[in-house]
Amino acid sequence: MATSEPGRLSKWAYSTKNIAGIGLAAVGPIIGIAGVINPLVGLALAPVLYAVGALAAPGRKKVDLAAGLDPNDVRKSLADIQRRIHGRVPTEVSTKVAGIATTINECLPRANSLGEGSNELFGLVRTATDYLPTALQSYLDLPRAYADRKVVSNGKTSLGLLNDQLDLLNKKMDDVADDVHRADTDKLVAHGRFLEEKFGKGDLDLDDEKK
């Protein structure tokens, strides 16, 4: 708790609401000094004006990618991940990360076919913006020699655990990709059935009889 409180205070200090509140709160003392109102009244108004400014200012917009997918945000997150791990992880890790990123990027143009609020869409977005970067950062926070050699859980090193997590994410993204492309596949199958019915043997036999 001791480490999180300063972080919250810092975020509030630079927030739009705090800046707007301070700006409006200053109006009271200023007009008091200018003689527009009694200086004591102006000073007393400062807290009220601060509250008004803070409440009126727009808060930081929260983007729920799973509800309204923004492909650019997902691509940016994946690009940032690959840039951060460049030269800092073993080749096997960077190769798996690149594979996951490729699968996600290929899904993005058709991701809305998964349905807004679906578990698959949620998993796609969170993998790019949370699950993948969190797994990698946990590995990067460790000294390389320790992470790659020290057995820490179930007979595996931190590197081994990371590879397991990447394999799991890779499989999940492959499953999501199958769901994304299934709609187009179903259309292709349906069209094939239509062609068989339209130009199949029955129609050809009918043409032969006419001859």
Backbone as CSV, one residue per row, in Angstrom:
resi,resn,N_x,N_y,N_z,CA_x,CA_y,CA_z,C_x,C_y,C_z
1,MET,0.827,-1.212,0.000,0.000,0.000,0.000,0.855,1.253,0.000
2,ALA,2.015,1.204,0.650,2.865,2.387,0.748,3.408,2.805,-0.604
3,THR,3.593,1.828,-1.505,4.147,2.164,-2.820,3.072,2.605,-3.793
4,SER,1.821,2.116,-3.587,0.769,2.453,-4.533,0.200,3.843,-4.306
5,GLU,0.190,4.299,-3.029,-0.396,5.603,-2.719,0.316,6.753,-3.407
6,PRO,1.667,6.823,-3.376,2.341,7.896,-4.103,2.038,7.870,-5.589
7,GLY,1.874,6.647,-6.153,1.566,6.546,-7.571,0.212,7.147,-7.891
8,ARG,-0.756,6.884,-7.007,-2.094,7.443,-7.218,-2.074,8.966,-7.098
9,LEU,-1.329,9.464,-6.103,-1.243,10.913,-5.908,-0.580,11.583,-7.104
10,SER,0.431,10.915,-7.652,1.133,11.462,-8.811,0.214,11.532,-10.020
11,LYS,-0.569,10.456,-10.229,-1.509,10.448,-11.358,-2.550,11.550,-11.206
12,TRP,-3.048,11.737,-9.961,-4.050,12.772,-9.730,-3.448,14.160,-9.937
13,ALA,-2.204,14.344,-9.501,-1.568,15.658,-9.622,-1.501,16.125,-11.074
14,TYR,-1.284,15.177,-12.001,-1.155,15.531,-13.412,-2.443,15.288,-14.201
15,SER,-3.516,14.961,-13.487,-4.776,14.671,-14.173,-5.452,15.957,-14.637
16,THR,-6.296,15.817,-15.645,-7.057,16.955,-16.171,-7.964,17.543,-15.102
17,LYS,-8.574,16.681,-14.298,-9.490,17.148,-13.264,-8.775,18.007,-12.217
18,ASN,-7.589,17.574,-11.777,-6.861,18.347,-10.775,-6.410,19.689,-11.323
19,ILE,-5.910,19.683,-12.555,-5.447,20.933,-13.171,-6.604,21.911,-13.343
20,ALA,-7.766,21.383,-13.796,-8.936,22.247,-13.965,-9.399,22.794,-12.621
21,GLY,-9.355,21.946,-11.581,-9.777,22.387,-10.257,-8.885,23.479,-9.709
22,ILE,-7.571,23.305,-9.866,-6.626,24.329,-9.388,-6.820,25.647,-10.129
23,GLY,-7.027,25.531,-11.451,-7.210,26.744,-12.249,-8.437,27.533,-11.830
24,LEU,-9.549,26.813,-11.595,-10.772,27.498,-11.200,-10.682,27.990,-9.756
25,ALA,-10.007,27.225,-8.892,-9.880,27.628,-7.482,-9.116,28.936,-7.353
26,ALA,-8.190,29.173,-8.267,-7.388,30.396,-8.208,-8.206,31.641,-8.509
27,VAL,-9.358,31.439,-9.151,-10.180,32.596,-9.535,-10.673,33.344,-8.296
28,GLY,-11.055,32.590,-7.243,-11.585,33.231,-6.036,-10.609,34.222,-5.426
29,PRO,-9.400,33.773,-5.058,-8.443,34.725,-4.487,-8.078,35.853,-5.440
30,ILE,-8.024,35.571,-6.746,-7.645,36.600,-7.716,-8.663,37.729,-7.744
31,ILE,-9.940,37.366,-7.811,-10.952,38.430,-7.863,-11.087,39.110,-6.501
32,GLY,-10.679,38.391,-5.428,-10.670,39.024,-4.108,-9.580,40.071,-4.035
33,ILE,-8.401,39.757,-4.541,-7.284,40.711,-4.557,-7.597,41.888,-5.468
34,ALA,-8.318,41.598,-6.558,-8.661,42.663,-7.507,-9.737,43.584,-6.962
35,GLY,-10.334,43.225,-5.854,-11.339,44.089,-5.245,-12.741,43.844,-5.750
36,VAL,-12.940,42.817,-6.577,-14.276,42.522,-7.089,-15.169,42.037,-5.959
37,ILE,-14.603,41.207,-5.080,-15.315,40.740,-3.895,-14.376,40.862,-2.702
38,ASN,-14.925,40.646,-1.529,-14.110,40.683,-0.320,-13.024,39.606,-0.413
39,PRO,-11.754,39.938,-0.129,-10.671,38.943,-0.224,-10.926,37.681,0.585
40,LEU,-11.542,37.821,1.779,-11.834,36.645,2.601,-12.878,35.747,1.934
41,VAL,-13.838,36.387,1.272,-14.860,35.613,0.555,-14.215,34.881,-0.611
42,GLY,-13.309,35.551,-1.313,-12.614,34.929,-2.433,-11.806,33.723,-1.996
43,LEU,-11.158,33.875,-0.825,-10.371,32.758,-0.296,-11.276,31.606,0.106
44,ALA,-12.423,31.928,0.685,-13.365,30.893,1.111,-13.969,30.158,-0.084
45,LEU,-14.069,30.845,-1.208,-14.642,30.234,-2.417,-13.691,29.248,-3.092
46,ALA,-12.390,29.348,-2.790,-11.394,28.534,-3.484,-11.693,27.033,-3.439
47,PRO,-11.999,26.452,-2.252,-12.295,25.012,-2.226,-13.527,24.646,-3.040
48,VAL,-14.535,25.524,-2.982,-15.763,25.259,-3.740,-15.484,25.291,-5.236
49,LEU,-14.722,26.299,-5.665,-14.390,26.412,-7.076,-13.517,25.253,-7.544
50,TYR,-12.634,24.787,-6.669,-11.792,23.627,-7.026,-12.672,22.410,-7.288
51,ALA,-13.630,22.183,-6.397,-14.518,21.028,-6.544,-15.325,21.113,-7.836
52,VAL,-15.804,22.334,-8.143,-16.578,22.528,-9.377,-15.720,22.226,-10.603
53,GLY,-14.495,22.738,-10.607,-13.604,22.514,-11.738,-13.245,21.055,-11.915
54,ALA,-12.962,20.373,-10.793,-12.588,18.961,-10.859,-13.742,18.096,-11.340
55,LEU,-14.945,18.420,-10.897,-16.114,17.642,-11.305,-16.498,17.899,-12.766
56,ALA,-16.313,19.124,-13.197,-16.730,19.490,-14.548,-15.751,18.993,-15.613
57,ALA,-14.497,18.870,-15.262,-13.485,18.447,-16.244,-13.688,16.991,-16.622
58,PRO,-13.477,16.655,-17.888,-13.633,15.255,-18.317,-12.545,14.379,-17.721
59,GLY,-12.912,13.196,-17.301,-11.939,12.253,-16.770,-11.174,11.580,-17.894
60,ARG,-10.159,10.841,-17.512,-9.371,10.126,-18.495,-10.218,9.044,-19.141
61,LYS,-10.268,9.031,-20.435,-11.112,8.079,-21.155,-10.575,6.666,-21.010
62,LYS,-11.461,5.766,-20.609,-11.100,4.361,-20.509,-11.520,3.647,-21.785
63,VAL,-10.588,3.011,-22.411,-10.873,2.335,-23.668,-11.082,0.854,-23.409
64,ASP,-12.300,0.385,-23.648,-12.589,-1.036,-23.508,-12.470,-1.667,-24.880
65,LEU,-11.290,-2.197,-25.170,-11.025,-2.726,-26.500,-11.912,-3.912,-26.833
66,ALA,-12.283,-4.684,-25.816,-13.097,-5.856,-26.087,-14.517,-5.470,-26.485
67,ALA,-14.963,-4.275,-26.057,-16.307,-3.834,-26.412,-16.298,-3.075,-27.730
68,GLY,-15.263,-2.316,-27.991,-15.150,-1.581,-29.242,-13.735,-1.715,-29.761
69,LEU,-13.506,-2.714,-30.561,-12.141,-3.058,-30.983,-11.512,-1.960,-31.812
70,ASP,-10.342,-1.506,-31.392,-9.546,-0.561,-32.164,-8.287,-1.295,-32.614
71,PRO,-8.253,-1.748,-33.870,-7.104,-2.520,-34.351,-5.778,-1.793,-34.194
72,ASN,-5.792,-0.472,-34.324,-4.540,0.288,-34.212,-3.932,0.177,-32.813
73,ASP,-4.782,0.172,-31.777,-4.283,0.027,-30.405,-3.664,-1.347,-30.199
74,VAL,-4.291,-2.366,-30.766,-3.777,-3.729,-30.624,-2.449,-3.862,-31.356
75,ARG,-2.389,-3.348,-32.582,-1.138,-3.419,-33.359,-0.017,-2.659,-32.655
76,LYS,-0.344,-1.504,-32.090,0.670,-0.705,-31.387,1.223,-1.468,-30.195
77,SER,0.343,-2.123,-29.433,0.782,-2.887,-28.283,1.715,-4.017,-28.707
78,LEU,1.363,-4.713,-29.768,2.199,-5.819,-30.251,3.554,-5.310,-30.746
79,ALA,3.544,-4.176,-31.432,4.804,-3.599,-31.920,5.687,-3.174,-30.748
80,ASP,5.069,-2.594,-29.713,5.829,-2.184,-28.530,6.460,-3.393,-27.835
81,ILE,5.701,-4.474,-27.755,6.212,-5.689,-27.120,7.452,-6.192,-27.844
82,GLN,7.357,-6.287,-29.162,8.475,-6.822,-29.934,9.694,-5.907,-29.879
83,ARG,9.446,-4.615,-29.795,10.552,-3.667,-29.685,11.242,-3.793,-28.319
84,ARG,10.470,-4.001,-27.266,11.019,-4.097,-25.915,11.831,-5.365,-25.703
85,ILE,11.454,-6.450,-26.370,12.170,-7.707,-26.135,13.329,-7.914,-27.098
86,HIS,13.461,-7.042,-28.088,14.506,-7.218,-29.097,15.890,-7.267,-28.450
87,GLY,16.592,-8.377,-28.680,17.936,-8.536,-28.139,17.992,-8.838,-26.655
88,ARG,16.834,-9.004,-26.012,16.814,-9.220,-24.563,16.269,-10.589,-24.172
89,VAL,15.810,-11.361,-25.144,15.262,-12.688,-24.849,15.876,-13.701,-25.814
90,PRO,15.871,-14.982,-25.453,16.382,-16.000,-26.360,15.597,-16.033,-27.669
91,THR,16.220,-16.570,-28.697,15.595,-16.624,-30.022,14.273,-17.374,-29.997
92,GLU,14.203,-18.462,-29.226,12.971,-19.247,-29.174,11.806,-18.414,-28.650
93,VAL,12.101,-17.517,-27.702,11.050,-16.665,-27.154,10.599,-15.632,-28.183
94,SER,11.549,-14.952,-28.809,11.190,-13.930,-29.795,10.447,-14.545,-30.971
95,THR,10.797,-15.780,-31.339,10.102,-16.453,-32.448,8.651,-16.747,-32.080
96,LYS,8.432,-17.208,-30.851,7.063,-17.494,-30.412,6.236,-16.216,-30.303
97,VAL,6.855,-15.161,-29.798,6.144,-13.879,-29.685,5.766,-13.365,-31.070
98,ALA,6.682,-13.486,-32.017,6.397,-13.045,-33.391,5.251,-13.852,-33.988
99,GLY,5.207,-15.147,-33.684,4.125,-15.982,-34.195,2.778,-15.581,-33.625
100,ILE,2.750,-15.315,-32.321,1.504,-14.876,-31.688,1.057,-13.538,-32.267
101,ALA,2.001,-12.616,-32.427,1.682,-11.289,-32.977,1.144,-11.409,-34.400
102,THR,1.740,-12.271,-35.192,1.285,-12.463,-36.574,-0.145,-12.985,-36.612
103,THR,-0.437,-13.972,-35.766,-1.787,-14.536,-35.720,-2.805,-13.474,-35.331
104,ILE,-2.480,-12.672,-34.316,-3.412,-11.629,-33.872,-3.622,-10.591,-34.968
105,ASN,-2.536,-10.141,-35.588,-2.650,-9.132,-36.645,-3.464,-9.634,-37.826
106,GLU,-3.330,-10.925,-38.138,-4.092,-11.488,-39.250,-5.580,-11.596,-38.909
107,CYS,-5.885,-11.719,-37.616,-7.282,-11.827,-37.185,-7.998,-10.475,-37.138
108,LEU,-7.244,-9.414,-36.933,-7.847,-8.105,-36.668,-8.868,-7.637,-37.708
109,PRO,-8.582,-7.765,-39.015,-9.557,-7.262,-39.989,-10.933,-7.917,-39.884
110,ARG,-10.986,-9.152,-39.342,-12.252,-9.876,-39.252,-12.646,-10.163,-37.802
111,ALA,-11.966,-9.527,-36.855,-12.187,-9.849,-35.446,-13.608,-9.550,-34.984
112,ASN,-14.263,-8.557,-35.580,-15.614,-8.212,-35.159,-16.615,-9.322,-35.436
113,SER,-16.239,-10.261,-36.302,-17.126,-11.392,-36.585,-17.260,-12.303,-35.368
114,LEU,-16.364,-12.155,-34.386,-16.441,-12.945,-33.167,-17.609,-12.518,-32.293
115,GLY,-18.095,-11.305,-32.506,-19.210,-10.805,-31.718,-18.749,-9.938,-30.560
116,GLU,-19.336,-8.771,-30.430,-18.955,-7.853,-29.359,-19.205,-8.484,-27.995
117,GLY,-18.198,-8.431,-27.132,-18.331,-8.985,-25.795,-18.056,-10.478,-25.705
118,SER,-17.686,-11.111,-26.825,-17.431,-12.553,-26.799,-16.122,-12.852,-26.069
119,ASN,-16.029,-14.061,-25.528,-14.811,-14.473,-24.833,-13.615,-14.500,-25.774
120,GLU,-13.871,-14.869,-27.043,-12.782,-14.945,-28.015,-12.206,-13.562,-28.303
121,LEU,-13.084,-12.575,-28.484,-12.615,-11.215,-28.745,-11.897,-10.651,-27.527
122,PHE,-12.437,-10.926,-26.351,-11.791,-10.480,-25.114,-10.393,-11.079,-25.010
123,GLY,-10.282,-12.387,-25.290,-8.989,-13.054,-25.212,-7.998,-12.520,-26.226
124,LEU,-8.478,-12.215,-27.420,-7.612,-11.673,-28.477,-6.999,-10.345,-28.045
125,VAL,-7.841,-9.463,-27.550,-7.387,-8.133,-27.154,-6.500,-8.193,-25.914
126,ARG,-6.923,-8.957,-24.919,-6.158,-9.019,-23.680,-4.812,-9.722,-23.867
127,THR,-4.734,-10.640,-24.794,-3.445,-11.274,-25.070,-2.448,-10.238,-25.565
128,ALA,-2.904,-9.362,-26.456,-2.021,-8.339,-27.025,-1.690,-7.232,-26.045
129,THR,-2.631,-6.908,-25.160,-2.456,-5.724,-24.308,-2.159,-6.047,-22.845
130,ASP,-2.285,-7.314,-22.455,-2.104,-7.653,-21.039,-1.341,-8.968,-20.845
131,TYR,-1.935,-10.076,-21.269,-1.362,-11.388,-20.958,0.058,-11.547,-21.502
132,LEU,0.257,-11.209,-22.760,1.575,-11.375,-23.376,2.617,-10.422,-22.776
133,PRO,2.339,-9.122,-22.715,3.353,-8.222,-22.133,3.640,-8.509,-20.658
134,THR,2.633,-8.961,-19.899,2.847,-9.265,-18.486,3.787,-10.451,-18.327
135,ALA,3.570,-11.493,-19.108,4.434,-12.681,-19.043,5.875,-12.318,-19.392
136,LEU,6.041,-11.534,-20.430,7.382,-11.163,-20.871,8.076,-10.237,-19.877
137,GLN,7.332,-9.298,-19.315,7.937,-8.362,-18.371,8.388,-9.072,-17.103
138,SER,7.617,-10.077,-16.667,8.001,-10.843,-15.485,9.335,-11.545,-15.721
139,TYR,9.555,-11.999,-16.947,10.827,-12.641,-17.295,11.947,-11.600,-17.381
140,LEU,11.663,-10.472,-18.014,12.680,-9.435,-18.195,13.125,-8.815,-16.876
141,ASP,12.266,-8.864,-15.876,12.612,-8.286,-14.581,13.676,-9.108,-13.835
142,LEU,13.905,-10.329,-14.285,14.874,-11.205,-13.628,16.231,-11.118,-14.312
143,PRO,17.320,-11.324,-13.542,18.638,-11.424,-14.179,18.633,-12.586,-15.168
144,ARG,19.250,-12.387,-16.322,19.188,-13.381,-17.393,19.712,-14.757,-16.940
145,ALA,20.865,-14.785,-16.281,21.444,-16.060,-15.850,20.517,-16.785,-14.892
146,TYR,19.909,-16.050,-13.978,18.982,-16.650,-13.018,17.743,-17.173,-13.731
147,ALA,17.185,-16.366,-14.611,15.947,-16.741,-15.295,16.125,-17.965,-16.177
148,ASP,17.292,-18.104,-16.783,17.511,-19.192,-17.742,18.034,-20.473,-17.105
149,ARG,18.582,-20.398,-15.879,19.239,-21.573,-15.300,18.653,-22.040,-13.981
150,LYS,18.117,-21.126,-13.194,17.638,-21.473,-11.861,16.257,-22.124,-11.937
151,VAL,16.159,-23.358,-11.422,14.868,-24.044,-11.364,14.024,-23.400,-10.262
152,VAL,12.805,-22.978,-10.623,11.988,-22.237,-9.667,10.642,-22.895,-9.367
153,SER,10.107,-23.700,-10.303,8.796,-24.307,-10.076,8.603,-25.516,-10.976
154,ASN,8.136,-26.615,-10.380,7.837,-27.833,-11.130,9.008,-28.290,-11.997
155,GLY,10.216,-28.111,-11.476,11.394,-28.554,-12.203,11.752,-27.695,-13.396
156,LYS,11.183,-26.504,-13.481,11.409,-25.640,-14.635,12.020,-24.312,-14.223
157,THR,12.791,-23.743,-15.123,13.348,-22.413,-14.919,12.293,-21.371,-15.283
158,SER,12.599,-20.118,-15.001,11.688,-19.044,-15.391,11.526,-19.009,-16.912
159,LEU,12.603,-19.300,-17.623,12.526,-19.366,-19.082,11.589,-20.483,-19.524
160,GLY,11.694,-21.619,-18.860,10.808,-22.726,-19.197,9.352,-22.394,-18.936
161,LEU,9.084,-21.723,-17.816,7.717,-21.315,-17.498,7.195,-20.314,-18.519
162,LEU,8.061,-19.393,-18.945,7.672,-18.414,-19.953,7.316,-19.110,-21.264
163,ASN,8.139,-20.076,-21.661,7.858,-20.805,-22.901,6.530,-21.542,-22.822
164,ASP,6.230,-22.114,-21.658,4.938,-22.794,-21.482,3.782,-21.814,-21.653
165,GLN,3.934,-20.616,-21.073,2.875,-19.611,-21.185,2.710,-19.131,-22.624
166,LEU,3.825,-18.987,-23.312,3.755,-18.568,-24.715,3.104,-19.644,-25.576
167,ASP,3.407,-20.907,-25.290,2.781,-22.007,-26.031,1.271,-22.009,-25.807
168,LEU,0.868,-21.740,-24.565,-0.559,-21.698,-24.242,-1.255,-20.547,-24.977
169,LEU,-0.625,-19.372,-24.970,-1.194,-18.219,-25.673,-1.244,-18.460,-27.175
170,ASN,-0.207,-19.104,-27.688,-0.159,-19.389,-29.120,-1.302,-20.311,-29.530
171,LYS,-1.548,-21.350,-28.728,-2.646,-22.276,-29.019,-3.992,-21.575,-28.955
172,LYS,-4.162,-20.731,-27.936,-5.418,-20.004,-27.794,-5.652,-19.078,-28.981
173,MET,-4.601,-18.392,-29.438,-4.759,-17.495,-30.573,-5.033,-18.271,-31.861
174,ASP,-4.480,-19.467,-31.982,-4.798,-20.313,-33.136,-6.280,-20.699,-33.118
175,ASP,-6.797,-20.995,-31.925,-8.220,-21.325,-31.796,-9.092,-20.129,-32.170
176,VAL,-8.683,-18.944,-31.715,-9.427,-17.727,-32.048,-9.392,-17.487,-33.554
177,ALA,-8.228,-17.711,-34.164,-8.103,-17.530,-35.621,-9.039,-18.471,-36.361
178,ASP,-9.171,-19.700,-35.874,-10.105,-20.650,-36.496,-11.538,-20.116,-36.429
179,ASP,-11.892,-19.543,-35.274,-13.241,-18.981,-35.114,-13.449,-17.789,-36.042
180,VAL,-12.424,-16.952,-36.176,-12.522,-15.766,-37.022,-12.755,-16.152,-38.477
181,HIS,-12.026,-17.163,-38.931,-12.089,-17.542,-40.344,-13.205,-18.532,-40.648
182,ARG,-13.865,-19.057,-39.602,-14.903,-20.049,-39.832,-16.072,-19.468,-40.621
183,ALA,-16.391,-18.207,-40.383,-17.510,-17.586,-41.100,-17.262,-17.595,-42.604
184,ASP,-16.052,-17.230,-43.011,-15.735,-17.244,-44.436,-15.693,-18.670,-44.973
185,THR,-15.199,-19.590,-44.160,-15.161,-20.984,-44.582,-16.572,-21.519,-44.791
186,ASP,-17.469,-21.175,-43.874,-18.865,-21.616,-44.008,-19.493,-21.065,-45.281
187,LYS,-19.146,-19.818,-45.624,-19.670,-19.228,-46.863,-19.162,-19.990,-48.083
188,LEU,-17.879,-20.370,-48.034,-17.286,-21.095,-49.156,-17.939,-22.465,-49.317
189,VAL,-18.177,-23.149,-48.181,-18.829,-24.457,-48.228,-20.244,-24.326,-48.768
190,ALA,-20.966,-23.309,-48.279,-22.342,-23.102,-48.737,-22.382,-22.803,-50.227
191,HIS,-21.418,-22.014,-50.700,-21.378,-21.686,-52.126,-21.068,-22.935,-52.955
192,GLY,-20.206,-23.800,-52.414,-19.904,-25.042,-53.109,-21.132,-25.920,-53.239
193,ARG,-21.931,-25.979,-52.187,-23.168,-26.762,-52.247,-24.133,-26.174,-53.271
194,PHE,-24.178,-24.853,-53.321,-25.039,-24.188,-54.302,-24.631,-24.553,-55.727
195,LEU,-23.322,-24.538,-55.973,-22.829,-24.872,-57.311,-23.125,-26.327,-57.666
196,GLU,-22.993,-27.204,-56.666,-23.293,-28.612,-56.918,-24.753,-28.804,-57.289
197,GLU,-25.629,-28.046,-56.578,-27.060,-28.144,-56.876,-27.392,-27.526,-58.233
198,LYS,-26.663,-26.457,-58.553,-26.952,-25.731,-59.798,-26.386,-26.433,-61.018
199,PHE,-25.185,-26.943,-60.911,-24.499,-27.522,-62.061,-24.116,-28.985,-61.838
200,GLY,-24.796,-29.619,-60.912,-24.476,-31.003,-60.606,-24.961,-31.958,-61.669
201,LYS,-24.819,-33.250,-61.392,-25.118,-34.294,-62.370,-26.562,-34.254,-62.815
202,GLY,-27.472,-33.942,-61.903,-28.889,-33.906,-62.268,-29.164,-32.930,-63.386
203,ASP,-28.589,-31.730,-63.316,-28.802,-30.724,-64.360,-28.152,-31.155,-65.663
204,LEU,-27.000,-31.774,-65.555,-26.299,-32.203,-66.757,-27.105,-33.305,-67.466
205,ASP,-27.702,-34.206,-66.713,-28.514,-35.244,-67.308,-29.713,-34.652,-68.019
206,LEU,-30.277,-33.614,-67.434,-31.425,-32.960,-68.050,-31.027,-32.329,-69.364
207,ASP,-29.826,-31.727,-69.397,-29.332,-31.150,-70.641,-29.136,-32.224,-71.685
208,ASP,-28.652,-33.400,-71.262,-28.413,-34.482,-72.209,-29.704,-34.970,-72.812
209,GLU,-30.775,-35.010,-71.968,-32.065,-35.483,-72.474,-32.631,-34.533,-73.509
210,LYS,-32.381,-33.215,-73.313,-32.875,-32.231,-74.273,-32.238,-32.409,-75.619
211,LYS,-30.949,-32.884,-75.590,-30.256,-33.106,-76.851,-30.814,-34.318,-77.571
